[in-house]
Amino acid sequence: MADPHAHILTRDDGTLGVISPFYFCLEGKNYGPGMKPGRTWRLTDQANTSVTAVCKSSIPIENEIQVHIEATGEEPLEHTLSREYDADGLTLKFKKSLIQGATMTWGSGLVIPTAWFLKEKIESTSLEIEPISGGPLKFSAMFRRFRGGQIPIPGVSDPDEASVIQIDQKITAVKTGIEIVDISMFFGLGVGIIGADGRIISRTVKYRLDDFSDN
């Protein structure tokens, strides 16, 4: 029988961590080398149910994952991640993003740890100048905490404490200090994104997952 807690890790100092691909589910249902179908998530803003978001991952080539997000009233957001397997498992790294119509290429710092521990932060500054602010953008993400039992997972009535993780994400214009994105994203074990709370540009959002499917 498979270990039901194989996705949880503990450092020698007691700090908890997770095997992140178990939560992000960007490949769809199955993990492993080779091209996979990806997954689509559909979410609704709880503060305004006429506002929806569709997040779709795909694997156009074996070593790359593309994530496309379309939300009501917002320009599409895209991320391209490299996808590499080694002895430790799947490693994901943000390579570039399409933000407000501009393509931003990231340096070496945006590697999502295969084993991601609480309070561990990743960040990088874009190589390009973002045209609206006239300076580069800074992208950061941190594994903030476990949220099992607090953020609902559709179809799961009694979630384990470690069934949901919170990743805090910020995209900041370095020159002006303006935060373009300041959002907490919630990922359910074996499901992927199940919610997002925070601010995108000047709009506050509180998205919750309606349904998901493999492509």
Residue, then its C-alpha position, 0 to 999 in steps of 0.5 A: m500500500a502506498d504511503p498516504h503521507a509520502h508528500i510530506l517531509t520533515r527537516d532535522d530541525g522539525t520544519l515541515g515541507v511538501i513534495s510540491p508536484f503532488y499539489f500543483c498537478l500541472e501535468g494532469k492526473n499522472y506523473g512521470p516523464g513524457m508528454k502529458p495532457g495537462r489540466t484545466w481549472r475553472l474558478t469563480d470570484q466569491a465577491n462577484t460571481s460574474v467574474t470567472a477565471v480559467c487556468k489551463s496547463s499544457i505540455p507542448i514539448e516534453n521539457e516544457i509546461q505552459v500555464h495560461i490564465e484568463a480572467t474576466g476583465e483582465e489581460p491573459l497571463e501566461h507562464t512558461l516553465s521548464r520541466e525536468y526529471d532527475a533522481d529527486g523527481l520533477t523540478l519546475k522552473f519559471k522561464k518567462s511570463l506574459i504580464q500586461g502584454a509584455t514578456m518577462t524572462w526570469g533569471s535562475g532564482l525561480v526554481i520551484p523546489t521539489a521539496w518545498f519547506l515552510k517559509e522558503k522563498i524563491e524570487s527573481t528579477s526580470l531581464e527585460i524592462e516592463p514598459i508601463s513602469g519603465g523598470p524590471l519586474k520582481f517575481s517572488a513566491m513563498f510556501r506560507r502554510f498549510r490550510g487543510g480544512q480552511i479552504p474547501i476542496p470540491g468533493v472532499s468532505d473531510p480533508d487532512e490538515a496537509s491537504v491544502i498549501q498556501i503559496d504567497q505570490k508577488i509581482t512588483a515593479v522594481k522602479t516604482g514599488i507598485e505591486i502588480v500582483d499580491i495574492s495567496m494561492f491555494f493548492g489542493l493535494g492531487v487537484g491543483i489550484i483551488g483558490a486565490d485571494g488577494r489583489i491583481i492590479s487594483r482589483t481584489v479577488k477571492y476565487r474558489l474552484d468550481d471544477f477541474s478536468d484533465n485535458 
